[in-house]
Amino acid sequence: MDPDYFKSYDMCWGTLGTVRPFNNFHPDRDVQEIQAALQTKDAGTLVRILTNRSNAQRQEVVKTFQEATQKDLNAALKKALSGDVEVLLLDLLMPPLEYEAHRLQKAMEGLGTDEETVLEILCTRSGKKLQEISVAYNRMYKKDLEKELRGETSGDFAKLVIALLDKEDVPSSVQRDVQALIASLNGKKADVVPWINILTSRDTDHLNNVFMGLELETGKAVEELVEGRFSGEVQQGLMVLVECIESPYAYLAKRIATMKPSIVQGVMVSHSEEDLLFIRTAFLKLTGTSLYTALQKQFKGDHLQALLAICRSED
């Protein structure tokens, strides 16, 4: 479906997400059902309730459950459930900023770093949103997100990651930026600093005009220039950033197309109330299959039902 269709309904729906507030919402009633479902380990009922409430409504359910039972709903879910469906429902119970902070923490814990997830969050979120995520990270883990990222990365890739975390819009002319990027490629070794500085400090419309200018001047798409002149982690980072500047929805659809449970859940939960409709459209264009159908081929049981509820419908 044409994305312009969704834009025309944006004011009506107020969201391009698939999960919207439940009209007939009564947290007391939900808590009663949840209590009964926890006792019988009825995952289907838990999925039905928690995937059909907005995050704000889920927070009301968490609060009401605590008041009614003197127990923590997260802990109760862990006792009653297991596997992917447990993880997904626990993800849904996190407030949005805390969930993004949680994903970043998981991406950095243990040996090695999941650079792709770090890049996904840093490249698809605004500077203001990343500041809010940083505050949530500090509150949850008593650690500074920027320091943690510096400790997990090195060299030019570290410069890119920190610039993304601290991104801000700085006015500039398209032609000046085009010439600066071309000049950075003229030496024997390409200079990544102008690429980092410009791609993390301009708005999307400006950068897409810069990319068009680069192609006119060099005869090559920006992706070709990055692939041809950079290497390693910084090349990976710049490629993801370029993709997200050109179309964050296409990039996120490509992420989901891996069909790895943690990636599918991460993207779908993160974007369920924001722009999952756009991502669904991009997924259909990318794969020729609707996300709703693709999920049914890959997942099963209560986990599948939860993912389908978040996806909402066929395209």
FENBELLIN-V9042 format. One record per residue. RES is the residue in three letters. PSI is psi in whole degrees, -180 to 180 (none if undefined). OMEGA is omega in whole degrees, -180 to 180 (none if undefined). NEAR is the number of other ideal C-beta (glycine too) atoms within 10 Angstrom. Layout:
RES:PSI:OMEGA:NEAR + RES:PSI:OMEGA:NEAR
//
This chain:
MET:142:-178:11 + ASP:128:178:8 + PRO:-28:179:16 + ASP:-27:177:7 + TYR:-45:-179:10 + PHE:-39:-179:17 + LYS:-36:-178:11 + SER:-22:-180:10 + TYR:3:-175:12 + ASP:-44:-178:11 + MET:-32:-180:7 + CYS:-50:-177:7 + TRP:-33:-176:11 + GLY:4:-179:10 + THR:152:171:19 + LEU:17:176:21 + GLY:172:179:19 + THR:-22:-180:22 + VAL:120:-179:25 + ARG:164:-178:16 + PRO:139:178:14 + PHE:124:-172:14 + ASN:-47:-175:5 + ASN:58:-171:5 + PHE:123:176:15 + HIS:98:-176:11 + PRO:-35:179:20 + ASP:-43:179:12 + ARG:-42:178:12 + ASP:-44:-178:21 + VAL:-39:177:22 + GLN:-45:179:14 + GLU:-41:-180:14 + ILE:-42:178:25 + GLN:-46:180:15 + ALA:-40:-179:11 + ALA:-36:178:20 + LEU:-37:-180:21 + GLN:-37:-178:10 + THR:2:-177:9 + LYS:45:-180:12 + ASP:87:-176:17 + ALA:-33:-178:23 + GLY:-43:179:13 + THR:-41:179:16 + LEU:-42:177:23 + VAL:-47:-177:26 + ARG:-44:-177:16 + ILE:-52:-170:20 + LEU:-23:177:22 + THR:-7:-180:22 + ASN:21:175:16 + ARG:146:174:20 + SER:167:-180:17 + ASN:-40:179:18 + ALA:-39:178:12 + GLN:-37:177:19 + ARG:-37:178:23 + GLN:-35:175:15 + GLU:-40:179:18 + VAL:-44:178:20 + VAL:-46:-179:18 + LYS:-45:-179:13 + THR:-38:177:19 + PHE:-44:179:23 + GLN:-45:-179:13 + GLU:-37:-176:11 + ALA:-31:-172:14 + THR:-12:-172:14 + GLN:28:180:7 + LYS:159:179:13 + ASP:127:-177:12 + LEU:-37:178:23 + ASN:-47:-180:13 + ALA:-39:180:9 + ALA:-40:178:17 + LEU:-40:179:22 + LYS:-34:179:14 + LYS:-34:-173:11 + ALA:-27:-173:18 + LEU:173:175:22 + SER:169:174:11 + GLY:-157:-173:12 + ASP:-36:-179:20 + VAL:-35:175:22 + GLU:-48:-180:18 + VAL:-43:-177:17 + LEU:-44:-179:23 + LEU:-36:175:25 + LEU:-38:175:17 + ASP:-43:-178:18 + LEU:-26:-179:21 + LEU:-15:-180:17 + MET:137:170:21 + PRO:149:-173:14 + PRO:-47:-178:19 + LEU:-40:178:17 + GLU:-34:180:15 + TYR:-42:178:20 + GLU:-40:177:23 + ALA:-41:178:24 + HIS:-43:179:19 + ARG:-40:178:24 + LEU:-41:180:27 + GLN:-43:179:15 + LYS:-36:-179:13 + ALA:-23:-177:22 + MET:-9:-175:20 + GLU:155:178:11 + GLY:-167:180:8 + LEU:133:179:4 + GLY:162:-179:9 + THR:138:175:17 + ASP:83:-175:18 + GLU:-34:-176:18 + GLU:-41:179:14 + THR:-41:176:19 + VAL:-47:-180:22 + LEU:-40:180:25 + GLU:-49:-177:24 + ILE:-45:-177:20 + LEU:-34:-176:24 + CYS:-23:-176:21 + THR:-3:180:21 + ARG:147:179:20 + SER:164:178:12 + GLY:-41:180:14 + LYS:-44:-180:10 + LYS:-39:180:14 + LEU:-34:175:20 + GLN:-41:179:16 + GLU:-38:177:15 + ILE:-39:178:24 + SER:-42:178:21 + VAL:-43:179:13 + ALA:-40:-180:21 + TYR:-46:180:24 + ASN:-41:-179:16 + ARG:-40:-175:11 + MET:-40:-171:14 + TYR:0:-180:14 + LYS:36:179:7 + LYS:152:179:13 + ASP:123:-175:13 + LEU:-43:-179:21 + GLU:-43:178:15 + LYS:-39:179:10 + GLU:-43:179:17 + LEU:-39:177:22 + ARG:-38:-179:15 + GLY:-22:-178:13 + GLU:-9:-176:19 + THR:172:180:21 + SER:164:174:11 + GLY:-146:-178:11 + ASP:-31:179:20 + PHE:-39:177:21 + ALA:-41:178:17 + LYS:-41:180:19 + LEU:-46:-178:27 + VAL:-45:-179:26 + ILE:-37:177:17 + ALA:-38:177:20 + LEU:-43:-180:24 + LEU:-35:-177:22 + ASP:23:-173:14 + LYS:145:176:21 + GLU:155:-179:12 + ASP:121:178:13 + VAL:122:-179:12 + PRO:144:177:8 + SER:167:175:15 + SER:146:179:11 + VAL:-46:-176:18 + GLN:-40:179:12 + ARG:-42:179:11 + ASP:-40:178:23 + VAL:-47:-178:21 + GLN:-37:179:15 + ALA:-40:180:17 + LEU:-39:178:24 + ILE:-44:180:15 + ALA:-34:-179:11 + SER:-18:-178:18 + LEU:-6:-172:18 + ASN:-23:-179:8 + GLY:174:178:9 + LYS:-40:176:4 + LYS:125:-179:8 + ALA:143:180:18 + ASP:113:-175:16 + VAL:-19:-173:21 + VAL:-48:178:14 + PRO:-34:178:17 + TRP:-45:179:27 + ILE:-49:-176:22 + ASN:-46:-175:18 + ILE:-45:-175:20 + LEU:-14:179:26 + THR:6:-177:24 + SER:26:177:19 + ARG:155:178:22 + ASP:166:-172:12 + THR:-45:-179:13 + ASP:-44:179:10 + HIS:-47:-176:19 + LEU:-36:177:21 + ASN:-33:174:16 + ASN:-37:176:16 + VAL:-43:180:24 + PHE:-40:178:22 + MET:-40:178:14 + GLY:-40:177:18 + LEU:-43:-179:22 + GLU:-39:178:15 + LEU:-40:-177:9 + GLU:-36:-173:13 + THR:-17:-176:15 + GLY:10:-180:8 + LYS:146:174:13 + ALA:155:-177:15 + VAL:-34:178:24 + GLU:-40:178:14 + GLU:-41:-180:13 + LEU:-43:-180:22 + VAL:-46:-179:24 + GLU:-36:-176:14 + GLY:-24:-171:12 + ARG:-10:178:17 + PHE:166:-178:20 + SER:170:175:11 + GLY:-150:-175:10 + GLU:-36:-179:19 + VAL:-34:174:21 + GLN:-46:178:17 + GLN:-46:-179:17 + GLY:-44:179:31 + LEU:-38:180:25 + MET:-44:177:17 + VAL:-43:-180:23 + LEU:-45:178:25 + VAL:-45:179:20 + GLU:-43:-177:18 + CYS:-32:176:22 + ILE:-43:-178:21 + GLU:-44:177:16 + SER:97:179:17 + PRO:-31:-179:20 + TYR:-40:178:23 + ALA:-40:179:18 + TYR:-46:-179:23 + LEU:-35:175:26 + ALA:-40:178:22 + LYS:-37:176:16 + ARG:-48:-179:20 + ILE:-35:-177:26 + ALA:-16:174:17 + THR:-25:-179:12 + MET:24:172:12 + LYS:128:-174:12 + PRO:-46:-177:16 + SER:-36:179:16 + ILE:-46:180:18 + VAL:-49:-180:24 + GLN:-44:-178:21 + GLY:-49:-178:24 + VAL:-45:-175:22 + MET:-42:179:24 + VAL:-45:-179:23 + SER:-36:-171:21 + HIS:6:-174:25 + SER:-31:-178:24 + GLU:7:-177:19 + GLU:-63:-170:15 + ASP:29:-179:22 + LEU:-25:176:27 + LEU:-43:177:24 + PHE:-41:-179:21 + ILE:-39:176:27 + ARG:-44:179:27 + THR:-44:179:23 + ALA:-36:179:23 + PHE:-44:178:26 + LEU:-43:179:19 + LYS:-39:-178:15 + LEU:-43:-170:14 + THR:-18:-175:15 + GLY:4:-180:8 + THR:143:177:14 + SER:151:178:17 + LEU:-38:-179:29 + TYR:-43:179:17 + THR:-42:-179:14 + ALA:-39:179:19 + LEU:-38:-179:22 + GLN:-26:178:14 + LYS:-20:-170:10 + GLN:-32:-174:13 + PHE:172:-177:19 + LYS:169:173:11 + GLY:-152:-179:13 + ASP:-31:177:22 + HIS:-45:177:21 + LEU:-46:-178:17 + GLN:-37:178:18 + ALA:-44:180:27 + LEU:-41:179:25 + LEU:-37:179:17 + ALA:-37:178:16 + ILE:-40:179:25 + CYS:-41:173:27 + ARG:-51:-175:18 + SER:169:175:11 + GLU:158:172:10 + ASP:none:none:16
//
